[in-house]
Amino acid sequence: MSDELSSGKGHRDENFPVASLLIARRHRPPVMAFYAVARMADDIADHAETSPEDKLARLAAIQASLEGQDDEIAPAAHLREVMRARGVSGQHILDLLEAFRRDARKTRYADWGELMDYCRYSAAPVGRFVLDVHGEGRATWPASDALCAALQVINHLQDCGEDYRRLDRVYVPLDSLSQAGVEVSALGAASASAALREVISALAGRTLGLLETARTLAGQVRDVRLSLEIGVIHRLAVSLATRLKRRDPLSEKVHHRPVEALGAASVGAAEALIARFGGSAKPQTGAIGTQ
C-alpha cells in the first residue's frame, strides 16, 4: 500500500509517551510494531480528501495482512509475526481497526455511552496489548480501559475544533451540546462560547472520573518499569484534563510545554512507586461506560 495518505506523524508527536525508555528494551519492539499499524490506519481514517469507501478498502487490506491472507501491507505482516512469536492475541489490533472503520463512516456520537463504546475499540485495545506484551493478567484491564478511554477523550477535547473544521467529525456528545443549547457549528468558531466552555469543562470532569478509576493501575501491574510508565501517563492525563476544565481548546492549544511535561512525569513516576511500595492496589471492576 502506498504511503500517500501518511500524515508524517510519529510516536514522538503523540500526546502521551509511546514505548518510552521506561519500558524494558525487550518490550519496546512489539509495542512499536503495534503503533506502526495503528498510525497507518489512523492516517487513512483521518485523511480529509479520501472517500469512506476508499478508506474502508484500505483498512480491509491491512486486516488481510494481519490475518495472514497475504503480506501486502508490510507493517501489518510484521506485526502478525511479532504477535505470533510473542504469543499475544491478535484481537487487540483487530478491535482497533473497528474504531478506524467507524471513523470512516461515522461523524457524530449521541451521548457519553456511545462515546465510551467507541473508546472500547479506539483506546482500550492499545492498553490491553501493552499489558499482554508484559505478561500482565486480565484483572488489570478495567483500570487500563478507563485510563485509555480518558486519554482518548482528552485528545478529542483538545482537537474538537480541528476535527469539526477539517473532517466534520464531532466526538463531543450531541446530547451534551443540546442540553446546553449549543449548535454543532459552534465548534467551528475561533473561540468557544461560555455555554460550549461549560460543555467541555463537564466532559473534562467526567474524564477525571475515568482517571480516578485508573488510579490503581500502576500499583496493579507486576512489571516495575511498566508501572512507572503508567504513572507518568496518568499524571500527564490528570494535568491535561484539569486544564481542559478551565481552558478553551478552540482558541488555544491545551498542551504541556516540555518543562511542564517533565515535571508532571516526575510526579507521576513518584506516585507509581508509592502505589507499588507504599500502599495497596485492588483491581477495579466495572465498565468504562459507567463513569
DAPESUL-V547857 format. One record per backbone hydrogen bond with DSSP energy under -1.0 kcal/mol. NH is the residue of the N-H (numbers start at 1). CO is the residue of the C=O. If there is no record, write none. Layout:
NH CO
NH CO
This chain:
6 3
13 10
23 20
27 24
31 27
32 28
33 29
34 30
35 31
36 32
37 33
38 34
39 35
40 36
41 37
42 38
43 39
44 40
45 41
46 42
47 44
50 47
55 51
56 52
57 53
58 54
59 55
60 56
61 57
62 58
63 59
64 60
65 61
66 62
67 63
69 64
77 73
78 74
79 75
80 76
81 77
82 78
83 79
84 80
85 81
86 82
87 83
88 83
94 90
95 91
96 92
97 93
98 94
99 95
100 96
101 97
102 98
103 99
104 100
105 101
106 102
115 111
116 112
117 113
118 114
119 115
120 116
121 118
122 118
123 119
124 119
126 123
127 123
128 124
129 125
130 126
131 127
132 128
133 129
134 130
135 132
136 131
140 137
141 138
144 140
145 141
146 142
147 143
148 144
149 145
150 146
151 147
152 148
153 149
154 150
155 151
156 152
157 153
158 154
159 155
163 159
164 160
165 161
166 162
167 163
168 164
169 163
170 107
174 109
175 110
177 173
178 174
179 175
180 176
181 178
182 177
186 183
187 184
188 185
189 186
197 193
198 194
199 195
200 196
201 197
202 198
203 199
204 200
205 201
206 202
207 203
208 204
209 205
210 206
211 207
212 208
213 209
214 210
217 214
220 217
221 217
227 223
228 224
229 225
230 226
231 227
232 228
233 229
234 230
235 231
236 232
237 233
238 234
239 235
240 236
241 237
242 238
243 239
244 240
246 243
247 243
252 248
255 253
261 257
262 258
263 259
264 260
265 261
266 262
267 263
268 264
269 265
270 266
271 267
272 268
273 269
274 270
275 271
276 272
277 273
278 274
290 287
291 288
